[in-house]
Amino acid sequence: APDGKTLASGGADGAVRLWDMTVTPHKEIAKLTSDQVGVFSVAFAPDGKTLASGGDDGTVRLWDTDTRRQIGAPLTGHQGRVLSVAFAPDGKTLASGGDDGTVRLWDMTVPPRRESAKLTSDQGRALSVAFAPDGKTLASGGADGAVRLWDMTVTPHKEIAKLTSDQVGVFSVAFAPDG
């Protein structure tokens, strides 16, 4: 969590676990369950009050970290597994990447949360997503071995760069804290 006191993990059993990092040994403090078969990615909102999980069932689920209950209905739209989730630094947007090769953006400002954009490219599976610290750029790592950078300041969002290498797939992307 942003305050460094809680760690979240997702696993093949479909559960999201919360861990207390303030005690030694660290202990599990909650097990959040749904009908997700497997959880591939978890991400805290910047305020730490919401946790997103992306799963094997093609949904994104939102969890209230205080009540430890699911918030509303699952976010649907991906065809296949949701492999990565990431919140924008302002918490207003959630990005999800999936087996269907799309990166979907979800509006977190008003319930019910809804899809606000779908980013498509020739990347194959969208294996990883990450926002730049200023929120102006989104990176997506693809099964094609490329990293794509998306401009979040314009609508529709545009691909502004494609970083290529001889990688088989880009399983994780991250920005430096200073951008």
Backbone as a printed PyTorch tensor [residue, N CA C, xyz], in Angstrom:
tensor([[[  0.8530,  -1.1790,   0.0000],
         [  0.0000,   0.0000,   0.0000],
         [  0.8940,   1.2370,   0.0000]],

        [[  0.3760,   2.3530,  -0.4290],
         [  1.1950,   3.5680,  -0.4690],
         [  1.8390,   3.9480,   0.8640]],

        [[  1.2050,   3.5970,   1.9750],
         [  1.7860,   3.9340,   3.2810],
         [  2.8560,   2.9400,   3.7370]],

        [[  3.0720,   1.8810,   2.9640],
         [  4.1070,   0.8980,   3.2860],
         [  3.7390,  -0.0710,   4.3930]],

        [[  2.5180,  -0.0180,   4.8790],
         [  2.1200,  -0.8750,   6.0020],
         [  1.4690,  -2.1820,   5.5790]],

        [[  0.9770,  -2.2290,   4.3430],
         [  0.2650,  -3.4090,   3.8680],
         [  0.8140,  -3.8370,   2.5150]],

        [[  0.9500,  -5.1290,   2.3430],
         [  1.3470,  -5.7270,   1.0700],
         [  0.1730,  -6.5440,   0.5660]],

        [[ -0.0980,  -6.4990,  -0.7300],
         [ -1.1470,  -7.3200,  -1.3390],
         [ -0.5020,  -8.3270,  -2.2670]],

        [[ -1.0650,  -9.5270,  -2.3080],
         [ -0.5980, -10.5520,  -3.2390],
         [ -1.8060, -11.2610,  -3.8370]],

        [[ -1.6520, -11.7060,  -5.0640],
         [ -2.6960, -12.4760,  -5.7390],
         [ -2.1090, -13.7940,  -6.1710]],

        [[ -2.9240, -14.8320,  -6.1830],
         [ -2.3720, -16.1410,  -6.4920],
         [ -3.2570, -17.0170,  -7.3480]],

        [[ -2.7300, -18.1930,  -7.6360],
         [ -3.4060, -19.1650,  -8.4880],
         [ -4.7070, -19.6710,  -7.8810]],

        [[ -4.8730, -19.5240,  -6.5610],
         [ -6.1100, -19.9720,  -5.9150],
         [ -7.2450, -18.9650,  -6.0550]],

        [[ -6.9970, -17.8200,  -6.6950],
         [ -8.0180, -16.8170,  -6.9050],
         [ -8.1970, -15.8450,  -5.7600]],

        [[ -7.4180, -15.9960,  -4.7210],
         [ -7.5440, -15.1070,  -3.5580],
         [ -6.5470, -13.9630,  -3.6410]],

        [[ -6.9640, -12.8400,  -3.0660],
         [ -6.0750, -11.7030,  -2.8480],
         [ -5.8210, -11.6750,  -1.3470]],

        [[ -4.5540, -11.6510,  -0.9880],
         [ -4.2080, -11.6280,   0.4280],
         [ -3.5670, -10.3010,   0.7860]],

        [[ -3.9130,  -9.8200,   1.9820],
         [ -3.3120,  -8.6170,   2.5260],
         [ -2.4140,  -9.0310,   3.6810]],

        [[ -1.2180,  -8.4320,   3.7140],
         [ -0.2060,  -8.7840,   4.7060],
         [  0.1730,  -7.5530,   5.5130]],

        [[  0.3070,  -7.7310,   6.8230],
         [  0.7290,  -6.6550,   7.7190],
         [  2.2490,  -6.5880,   7.7010]],

        [[  2.7750,  -5.4690,   7.2060],
         [  4.2250,  -5.3060,   7.0950],
         [  4.8200,  -4.5830,   8.2960]],

        [[  3.9760,  -4.2400,   9.2790],
         [  4.4660,  -3.4940,  10.4450],
         [  4.9200,  -4.4040,  11.5790]],

        [[  4.6620,  -5.6980,  11.4570],
         [  5.0550,  -6.6460,  12.5040],
         [  6.0120,  -7.6760,  11.9260]],

        [[  6.8240,  -8.2360,  12.8070],
         [  7.7360,  -9.3060,  12.3930],
         [  7.4780, -10.4970,  13.3010]],

        [[  7.1960, -11.6790,  12.7670],
         [  7.1050, -11.9490,  11.3310],
         [  5.8340, -11.3360,  10.7340]],

        [[  5.8920, -11.0200,   9.4440],
         [  4.7460, -10.4500,   8.7510],
         [  3.6200, -11.4730,   8.7600]],

        [[  2.4020, -10.9960,   8.9120],
         [  1.3000, -11.9420,   8.9840],
         [  0.1840, -11.5580,   8.0270]],

        [[ -0.5410, -12.5750,   7.5780],
         [ -1.6970, -12.3660,   6.7210],
         [ -2.8120, -11.7730,   7.5730]],

        [[ -3.3930, -10.6580,   7.1040],
         [ -4.4540, -10.0110,   7.8690],
         [ -5.8210, -10.1260,   7.1890]],

        [[ -5.8420, -10.5060,   5.9190],
         [ -7.1250, -10.6660,   5.2280],
         [ -6.9390, -11.5360,   3.9950]],

        [[ -7.9780, -12.2680,   3.6790],
         [ -8.0360, -13.0560,   2.4500],
         [ -9.3160, -12.6520,   1.7330]],

        [[ -9.1630, -11.9820,   0.5880],
         [-10.2900, -11.4890,  -0.1890],
         [-10.5880, -12.5050,  -1.2770]],

        [[-11.7980, -13.0320,  -1.2990],
         [-12.1200, -14.0800,  -2.2550],
         [-13.3160, -13.6970,  -3.1140]],

        [[-13.3000, -14.2300,  -4.3030],
         [-14.3910, -14.0600,  -5.2610],
         [-14.3950, -15.3170,  -6.1180]],

        [[-15.0480, -15.2450,  -7.2510],
         [-15.0210, -16.4080,  -8.1410],
         [-13.9330, -16.3040,  -9.2100]],

        [[-12.9640, -15.4050,  -9.0120],
         [-11.8020, -15.3920,  -9.8980],
         [-11.0390, -16.6910,  -9.6710]],

        [[-10.6310, -17.3300, -10.7510],
         [ -9.9020, -18.5860, -10.6390],
         [ -8.4530, -18.3270, -10.2400]],

        [[ -7.8290, -17.3870, -10.8780],
         [ -6.4610, -17.0040, -10.5660],
         [ -6.3380, -15.4980, -10.6350]],

        [[ -5.4540, -14.9330,  -9.8300],
         [ -5.2220, -13.4940,  -9.8230],
         [ -3.8080, -13.2490, -10.3380]],

        [[ -3.7050, -12.5590, -11.4580],
         [ -2.4170, -12.3130, -12.0970],
         [ -1.7610, -11.0100, -11.6680]],

        [[ -2.5520, -10.0460, -11.2070],
         [ -1.9960,  -8.7400, -10.8900],
         [ -2.8580,  -8.0470,  -9.8490]],

        [[ -2.2030,  -7.2880,  -8.9730],
         [ -2.9050,  -6.4520,  -7.9950],
         [ -2.2550,  -5.0800,  -7.9870]],

        [[ -3.0410,  -4.0540,  -7.6620],
         [ -2.5100,  -2.6910,  -7.5860],
         [ -3.3560,  -1.8820,  -6.6230]],

        [[ -2.6800,  -1.1310,  -5.7610],
         [ -3.3660,  -0.2080,  -4.8640],
         [ -3.6010,   1.1190,  -5.5650]],

        [[ -4.7560,   1.7360,  -5.2710],
         [ -4.9920,   3.1170,  -5.6920],
         [ -4.0480,   4.0030,  -4.8890]],

        [[ -3.7220,   5.1860,  -5.3880],
         [ -2.7870,   6.0650,  -4.6760],
         [ -3.1820,   6.3820,  -3.2370]],

        [[ -4.4760,   6.4300,  -2.9420],
         [ -4.8940,   6.7150,  -1.5660],
         [ -4.9000,   5.4750,  -0.6810]],

        [[ -4.6510,   4.3060,  -1.2510],
         [ -4.5870,   3.0610,  -0.5010],
         [ -5.9350,   2.4960,  -0.0960]],

        [[ -7.0210,   3.1580,  -0.4520],
         [ -8.3470,   2.7070,  -0.0210],
         [ -8.9820,   1.7010,  -0.9590]],

        [[ -8.4700,   1.6160,  -2.1740],
         [ -8.9970,   0.6840,  -3.1630],
         [ -7.8570,  -0.1670,  -3.6860]],

        [[ -8.1560,  -1.4450,  -3.8870],
         [ -7.2090,  -2.3870,  -4.4630],
         [ -7.8740,  -2.9950,  -5.6900]],

        [[ -7.1470,  -3.0870,  -6.7850],
         [ -7.6600,  -3.7240,  -7.9990],
         [ -6.9720,  -5.0650,  -8.1740]],

        [[ -7.7250,  -6.0410,  -8.6790],
         [ -7.1360,  -7.3400,  -9.0150],
         [ -7.5870,  -7.7400, -10.4080]],

        [[ -6.6480,  -8.2600, -11.1910],
         [ -6.9420,  -8.7320, -12.5420],
         [ -6.8330, -10.2370, -12.5670]],

        [[ -7.8340, -10.8890, -13.1650],
         [ -7.8790, -12.3280, -13.0310],
         [ -8.0470, -13.1500, -14.2830]],

        [[ -7.9830, -14.4390, -14.0190],
         [ -8.0890, -15.4790, -15.0200],
         [ -9.4530, -15.4660, -15.7180]],

        [[-10.4610, -14.9470, -15.0430],
         [-11.8130, -14.9490, -15.5940],
         [-12.0840, -13.7550, -16.5100]],

        [[-11.0620, -12.9400, -16.7870],
         [-11.2160, -11.8060, -17.6930],
         [-11.8010, -10.5730, -17.0540]],

        [[-11.8650, -10.5450, -15.7270],
         [-12.4390,  -9.3910, -15.0390],
         [-11.3890,  -8.6660, -14.2100]],

        [[-11.7380,  -7.4160, -13.9100],
         [-11.0040,  -6.6260, -12.9290],
         [-11.9660,  -6.4390, -11.7700]],

        [[-11.4700,  -6.7080, -10.5670],
         [-12.2950,  -6.5230,  -9.3750],
         [-11.6770,  -5.4280,  -8.5210]],

        [[-12.5540,  -4.6620,  -7.9060],
         [-12.1290,  -3.5920,  -7.0130],
         [-12.5000,  -3.9870,  -5.5910]],

        [[-11.5830,  -3.7150,  -4.6690],
         [-11.7710,  -4.0880,  -3.2720],
         [-11.5950,  -2.8680,  -2.3880]],

        [[-12.4570,  -2.7430,  -1.3750],
         [-12.3310,  -1.7090,  -0.3570],
         [-11.3630,  -2.2480,   0.6940]],

        [[-10.2490,  -1.5700,   0.9030],
         [ -9.2270,  -2.0980,   1.8160],
         [ -9.6110,  -1.9280,   3.2850]],

        [[-10.5780,  -1.0690,   3.5750],
         [-11.0430,  -0.9300,   4.9590],
         [-12.0360,  -2.0310,   5.3250]],

        [[-13.0690,  -2.1900,   4.4960],
         [-14.0970,  -3.1970,   4.7860],
         [-13.7000,  -4.5830,   4.2900]],

        [[-12.7340,  -4.6030,   3.3640],
         [-12.2470,  -5.8470,   2.7560],
         [-13.3380,  -6.5650,   1.9620]],

        [[-14.1900,  -5.7680,   1.3560],
         [-15.2690,  -6.2920,   0.5200],
         [-15.1030,  -5.7830,  -0.9090]],

        [[-15.6500,  -6.5630,  -1.8380],
         [-15.6180,  -6.1710,  -3.2340],
         [-16.4960,  -4.9450,  -3.4370]],

        [[-16.0170,  -4.0220,  -4.2650],
         [-16.7500,  -2.8020,  -4.5980],
         [-17.4870,  -3.0350,  -5.9130]],

        [[-18.7910,  -3.0580,  -5.8650],
         [-19.5980,  -3.1620,  -7.0760],
         [-19.3570,  -4.4380,  -7.8630]],

        [[-19.8520,  -4.4290,  -9.0740],
         [-19.7120,  -5.5720,  -9.9790],
         [-18.3170,  -5.5710, -10.5980]],

        [[-17.8480,  -6.7350, -11.0290],
         [-16.5510,  -6.7940, -11.7150],
         [-16.5680,  -5.9520, -12.9850]],

        [[-15.4150,  -5.4150, -13.3420],
         [-15.2620,  -4.6690, -14.5900],
         [-15.0020,  -5.6820, -15.6950]],

        [[-15.8410,  -5.6700, -16.7010],
         [-15.7460,  -6.6540, -17.7750],
         [-15.5010,  -5.9740, -19.1090]],

        [[-14.9520,  -6.7240, -20.0370],
         [-14.6810,  -6.2280, -21.3780],
         [-13.5580,  -6.9820, -22.0450]],

        [[-12.5770,  -7.4240, -21.2510],
         [-11.4800,  -8.2030, -21.8290],
         [-11.9930,  -9.5710, -22.2780]],

        [[-11.4240, -10.0460, -23.3610],
         [-11.6850, -11.3970, -23.8370],
         [-10.4730, -12.2330, -23.4610]],

        [[-10.5620, -12.9870, -22.4150],
         [ -9.4190, -13.7380, -21.9010],
         [ -8.9220, -13.1120, -20.6100]],

        [[ -7.8130, -13.6130, -20.1310],
         [ -7.2820, -13.2150, -18.8260],
         [ -6.8740, -11.7520, -18.7700]],

        [[ -7.0050, -11.1720, -17.5760],
         [ -6.4710,  -9.8370, -17.3010],
         [ -5.1260, -10.0620, -16.6330]],

        [[ -4.0560,  -9.6360, -17.2960],
         [ -2.7010,  -9.9590, -16.8690],
         [ -2.0280,  -8.8770, -16.0460]],

        [[ -2.5320,  -7.6400, -16.1300],
         [ -1.8760,  -6.5430, -15.4230],
         [ -2.8750,  -5.4300, -15.1430]],

        [[ -2.7400,  -4.8100, -13.9720],
         [ -3.5540,  -3.6490, -13.6100],
         [ -2.6520,  -2.5890, -12.9990]],

        [[ -2.9930,  -1.3090, -13.2350],
         [ -2.2140,  -0.2080, -12.6700],
         [ -3.1030,   1.0300, -12.5690]],

        [[ -3.0060,   1.7290, -11.4400],
         [ -3.7230,   2.9830, -11.2590],
         [ -2.8680,   4.1470, -11.7340]],

        [[ -3.5310,   5.1590, -12.3090],
         [ -2.8580,   6.4210, -12.6130],
         [ -2.5060,   7.0910, -11.2880]],

        [[ -1.4740,   7.9250, -11.2770],
         [ -1.0610,   8.5780, -10.0350],
         [ -2.1620,   9.3810,  -9.3290]],

        [[ -3.1200,   9.9180, -10.0800],
         [ -4.2030,  10.6710,  -9.4540],
         [ -5.3670,   9.7810,  -9.0290]],

        [[ -5.2980,   8.4910,  -9.3340],
         [ -6.3260,   7.5410,  -8.9470],
         [ -7.6020,   7.5990,  -9.7610]],

        [[ -7.6620,   8.4800, -10.7520],
         [ -8.8940,   8.6520, -11.5260],
         [ -9.0550,   7.6240, -12.6340]],

        [[ -7.9580,   6.9760, -13.0200],
         [ -7.9820,   6.0020, -14.1070],
         [ -7.2820,   4.7310, -13.6640]],

        [[ -7.8490,   3.6070, -14.0600],
         [ -7.2220,   2.3000, -13.8710],
         [ -6.9690,   1.7260, -15.2580]],

        [[ -5.7810,   1.2060, -15.4890],
         [ -5.4660,   0.5410, -16.7570],
         [ -5.4000,  -0.9490, -16.5120]],

        [[ -5.8510,  -1.7170, -17.4970],
         [ -5.7330,  -3.1770, -17.4330],
         [ -5.2630,  -3.6890, -18.7880]],

        [[ -4.3710,  -4.6710, -18.7400],
         [ -3.8760,  -5.2890, -19.9670],
         [ -4.2490,  -6.7540, -19.9770]],

        [[ -4.5850,  -7.2770, -21.1620],
         [ -5.0630,  -8.6460, -21.1890],
         [ -4.6230,  -9.4920, -22.3610]],

        [[ -5.0340, -10.7560, -22.2610],
         [ -4.7670, -11.7510, -23.2970],
         [ -5.3010, -11.3240, -24.6610]],

        [[ -6.3480, -10.5050, -24.6650],
         [ -6.9600, -10.1030, -25.9250],
         [ -6.1560,  -9.0410, -26.6720]],

        [[ -5.0040,  -8.6300, -26.0970],
         [ -4.1470,  -7.6560, -26.7650],
         [ -4.5610,  -6.2190, -26.5470]],

        [[ -5.5680,  -5.9920, -25.7310],
         [ -6.0050,  -4.6270, -25.4900],
         [ -5.5250,  -4.1280, -24.1330]],

        [[ -5.3920,  -2.8220, -24.0640],
         [ -5.2250,  -2.1180, -22.7990],
         [ -6.5040,  -1.3270, -22.6360]],

        [[ -7.1970,  -1.5720, -21.5430],
         [ -8.4560,  -0.8770, -21.2980],
         [ -8.2660,   0.1180, -20.1610]],

        [[ -8.8870,   1.2680, -20.3260],
         [ -8.8370,   2.3120, -19.3070],
         [-10.2190,   2.4130, -18.6760]],

        [[-10.2240,   2.4700, -17.3550],
         [-11.4700,   2.4850, -16.5860],
         [-11.5520,   3.7940, -15.8140]],

        [[-12.7150,   4.4440, -15.8850],
         [-12.9650,   5.6950, -15.1690],
         [-13.3140,   5.3540, -13.7250]],

        [[-12.4690,   5.7800, -12.7980],
         [-12.6640,   5.4780, -11.3810],
         [-13.3350,   6.6140, -10.6230]],

        [[-13.7540,   7.6710, -11.3340],
         [-14.2460,   8.8640, -10.6390],
         [-15.6720,   8.7450, -10.1380]],

        [[-16.4970,   7.9810, -10.8150],
         [-17.8930,   7.8530, -10.3850],
         [-18.3720,   6.4110, -10.5340]],

        [[-19.0910,   5.9120,  -9.5380],
         [-19.7020,   4.5900,  -9.7090],
         [-20.8870,   4.7080, -10.6610]],

        [[-21.2670,   3.7330, -11.4310],
         [-20.4690,   2.5240, -11.5680],
         [-19.2500,   2.7940, -12.4470]],

        [[-18.1310,   2.2060, -12.0850],
         [-16.9080,   2.3920, -12.8730],
         [-17.1710,   1.8350, -14.2660]],

        [[-16.6610,   2.5300, -15.2680],
         [-16.9200,   2.0960, -16.6430],
         [-15.6640,   2.2460, -17.4900]],

        [[-15.6580,   1.5020, -18.5850],
         [-14.5460,   1.6020, -19.5190],
         [-14.6100,   2.9510, -20.2160]],

        [[-13.4800,   3.6640, -20.2130],
         [-13.4480,   4.9770, -20.8550],
         [-12.6830,   4.9630, -22.1720]],

        [[-11.8280,   3.9490, -22.3670],
         [-11.0720,   3.8480, -23.6230],
         [-10.5120,   2.4430, -23.7670]],

        [[-10.2880,   2.0610, -25.0220],
         [ -9.6460,   0.7840, -25.3380],
         [ -8.4890,   1.0870, -26.2800]],

        [[ -7.2690,   0.7440, -25.8450],
         [ -6.0790,   0.9810, -26.6590],
         [ -5.7110,  -0.3300, -27.3490]],

        [[ -5.5580,  -0.2740, -28.6520],
         [ -5.2170,  -1.4780, -29.4010],
         [ -3.9640,  -1.2450, -30.2280]],

        [[ -3.2350,  -2.3300, -30.4220],
         [ -2.0310,  -2.3060, -31.2590],
         [ -1.7970,  -3.7270, -31.7460]],

        [[ -0.6500,  -3.9420, -32.3500],
         [ -0.3110,  -5.2760, -32.8350],
         [  0.6060,  -6.0150, -31.8610]],

        [[  0.4890,  -5.7110, -30.5630],
         [  1.4100,  -6.2680, -29.5760],
         [  1.1230,  -7.7130, -29.2090]],

        [[  0.0080,  -8.2670, -29.6080],
         [ -0.3880,  -9.5640, -29.0820],
         [ -0.9030,  -9.3320, -27.6710]],

        [[ -0.6700, -10.2680, -26.7910],
         [ -1.1400, -10.1070, -25.4120],
         [ -0.5060,  -8.8790, -24.7680]],

        [[ -1.3070,  -8.1230, -24.0100],
         [ -0.8060,  -6.9760, -23.2490],
         [ -0.4140,  -7.5180, -21.8720]],

        [[  0.8710,  -7.7490, -21.6820],
         [  1.3610,  -8.4580, -20.5080],
         [  1.5470,  -7.5750, -19.2830]],

        [[  1.7830,  -6.2790, -19.4870],
         [  2.0640,  -5.4000, -18.3640],
         [  1.6940,  -3.9660, -18.7120]],

        [[  1.2430,  -3.2220, -17.6930],
         [  0.9320,  -1.8030, -17.8610],
         [  1.4820,  -1.0230, -16.6720]],

        [[  1.8870,   0.2250, -16.9250],
         [  2.3780,   1.1000, -15.8630],
         [  2.2330,   2.5490, -16.2960]],

        [[  1.8200,   3.3970, -15.3560],
         [  1.7240,   4.8310, -15.6040],
         [  3.0180,   5.5140, -15.1910]],

        [[  3.4010,   6.5570, -15.9450],
         [  4.5050,   7.4140, -15.5360],
         [  4.0690,   8.1740, -14.2790]],

        [[  5.0140,   8.5900, -13.4440],
         [  4.6550,   9.3060, -12.2080],
         [  3.8010,  10.5540, -12.4160]],

        [[  3.9340,  11.2170, -13.5590],
         [  3.1100,  12.3960, -13.8180],
         [  1.7670,  12.0490, -14.4570]],

        [[  1.5420,  10.7740, -14.7670],
         [  0.2860,  10.3190, -15.3330],
         [  0.0820,  10.6460, -16.7990]],

        [[  1.0590,  11.2850, -17.4310],
         [  0.8970,  11.7100, -18.8200],
         [  1.2000,  10.6120, -19.8300]],

        [[  1.8850,   9.5530, -19.3890],
         [  2.2690,   8.4710, -20.2820],
         [  1.9170,   7.1330, -19.6390]],

        [[  1.4350,   6.2250, -20.4630],
         [  1.1820,   4.8530, -20.0450],
         [  2.0840,   3.9520, -20.8660]],

        [[  2.7470,   3.0140, -20.2160],
         [  3.5700,   2.0220, -20.9220],
         [  2.8320,   0.6950, -20.9160]],

        [[  2.9160,  -0.0220, -22.0310],
         [  2.3750,  -1.3800, -22.0900],
         [  3.4340,  -2.2970, -22.6720]],

        [[  3.6020,  -3.4280, -22.0360],
         [  4.5480,  -4.4390, -22.5070],
         [  3.7900,  -5.5340, -23.2150]],

        [[  4.2470,  -5.8930, -24.4120],
         [  3.5070,  -6.8510, -25.2200],
         [  4.2030,  -8.1790, -25.4330]],

        [[  3.4140,  -9.1450, -25.8650],
         [  3.9300, -10.4690, -26.1870],
         [  4.8670, -10.4150, -27.3880]],

        [[  4.7910,  -9.3490, -28.1670],
         [  5.6590,  -9.2020, -29.3380],
         [  7.0680,  -8.7280, -28.9750]],

        [[  7.3210,  -8.4760, -27.6830],
         [  8.6490,  -8.0490, -27.2490],
         [  8.8590,  -6.5510, -27.2650]],

        [[  7.8230,  -5.7930, -27.5370],
         [  7.9430,  -4.3310, -27.5980],
         [  7.2430,  -3.6810, -26.4120]],

        [[  7.7390,  -2.4940, -26.0790],
         [  7.0870,  -1.6260, -25.1050],
         [  6.4850,  -0.4720, -25.8820]],

        [[  5.2160,  -0.2290, -25.6430],
         [  4.5430,   0.8930, -26.2970],
         [  4.2670,   1.9670, -25.2640]],

        [[  4.4740,   3.2080, -25.6760],
         [  4.1760,   4.3550, -24.8260],
         [  2.9670,   5.0660, -25.4060]],

        [[  2.0020,   5.3680, -24.5330],
         [  0.7420,   5.9720, -24.9340],
         [  0.6140,   7.3510, -24.3080]],

        [[  0.1580,   8.3270, -25.0930],
         [ -0.0620,   9.6820, -24.6110],
         [ -1.4270,   9.7380, -23.9280]],

        [[ -1.4200,  10.0010, -22.6270],
         [ -2.6600,  10.0520, -21.8550],
         [ -3.2470,  11.4640, -21.8060]],

        [[ -2.5730,  12.4290, -22.4400],
         [ -3.0420,  13.8210, -22.3780],
         [ -3.9830,  14.1820, -23.5180]],

        [[ -4.1220,  13.3070, -24.5020],
         [ -5.0020,  13.5710, -25.6370],
         [ -6.0530,  12.4760, -25.7400]],

        [[ -7.1870,  12.8500, -26.3290],
         [ -8.2410,  11.8700, -26.5750],
         [ -8.5820,  11.9270, -28.0460]],

        [[ -8.5590,  10.8260, -28.7690],
         [ -8.2170,   9.5000, -28.2620],
         [ -6.7210,   9.3950, -27.9470]],

        [[ -6.4080,   8.5140, -27.0200],
         [ -5.0150,   8.3090, -26.6240],
         [ -4.2440,   7.7160, -27.7970]],

        [[ -3.0150,   8.2190, -27.9910],
         [ -2.2360,   7.7920, -29.1490],
         [ -0.9450,   7.1220, -28.7160]],

        [[ -0.5370,   6.1380, -29.5120],
         [  0.7730,   5.5200, -29.3080],
         [  1.8190,   6.5340, -29.7630]],

        [[  2.7460,   6.8800, -28.8660],
         [  3.7490,   7.8940, -29.2070],
         [  5.1400,   7.3080, -29.3970]],

        [[  5.3500,   6.0630, -28.9730],
         [  6.6440,   5.4210, -29.1830],
         [  6.4940,   3.9140, -29.0600]],

        [[  7.3730,   3.2240, -29.7740],
         [  7.4360,   1.7610, -29.6950],
         [  8.8970,   1.3990, -29.5010]],

        [[  9.2000,   0.8460, -28.3320],
         [ 10.5720,   0.4560, -28.0000],
         [ 10.7220,  -1.0230, -28.2920]],

        [[ 11.6240,  -1.3460, -29.2080],
         [ 11.7590,  -2.7400, -29.6190],
         [ 13.1230,  -3.2940, -29.2350]],

        [[ 13.1470,  -4.5940, -29.0480],
         [ 14.3880,  -5.3140, -28.7490],
         [ 14.2040,  -6.7440, -29.2190]],

        [[ 15.1310,  -7.5970, -28.8550],
         [ 15.0220,  -8.9980, -29.2530],
         [ 14.3560,  -9.8490, -28.1670]],

        [[ 13.6450,  -9.2020, -27.2330],
         [ 12.9220,  -9.9350, -26.2050],
         [ 11.7740, -10.7150, -26.8390]],

        [[ 11.4530, -11.8350, -26.2380],
         [ 10.3240, -12.6270, -26.7150],
         [  9.0110, -12.0090, -26.2460]],

        [[  8.9760, -11.5110, -25.0390],
         [  7.7890, -10.8580, -24.4840],
         [  8.2180,  -9.9170, -23.3750]],

        [[  7.4600,  -8.8620, -23.1730],
         [  7.7630,  -7.9130, -22.1010],
         [  6.7660,  -8.1700, -20.9810]],

        [[  7.2320,  -8.8540, -19.9470],
         [  6.3590,  -9.2810, -18.8610],
         [  6.1550,  -8.2210, -17.7900]],

        [[  7.0050,  -7.2010, -17.7410],
         [  6.8600,  -6.1840, -16.7250],
         [  7.4570,  -4.8660, -17.2240]],

        [[  6.7280,  -3.7770, -16.9440],
         [  7.2160,  -2.4420, -17.2650],
         [  7.0750,  -1.5760, -16.0040]],

        [[  8.0050,  -0.6320, -15.8200],
         [  7.9610,   0.2780, -14.6800],
         [  8.7130,   1.5490, -15.0330]],

        [[  8.2320,   2.6560, -14.5090],
         [  8.9100,   3.9360, -14.6750],
         [  9.7360,   4.2190, -13.4250]],

        [[ 10.8270,   4.9480, -13.5910],
         [ 11.6020,   5.4250, -12.4500],
         [ 10.7400,   6.4210, -11.6710]],

        [[ 10.9010,   6.5160, -10.3560],
         [ 10.0820,   7.4360,  -9.5660],
         [ 10.1270,   8.8910, -10.0400]],

        [[ 11.2440,   9.3050, -10.6420],
         [ 11.3330,  10.6870, -11.1390],
         [ 10.8590,  10.8110, -12.5850]],

        [[ 10.3570,   9.7320, -13.1440],
         [  9.8030,   9.7570, -14.4860],
         [ 10.8380,   9.5960, -15.5780]]])
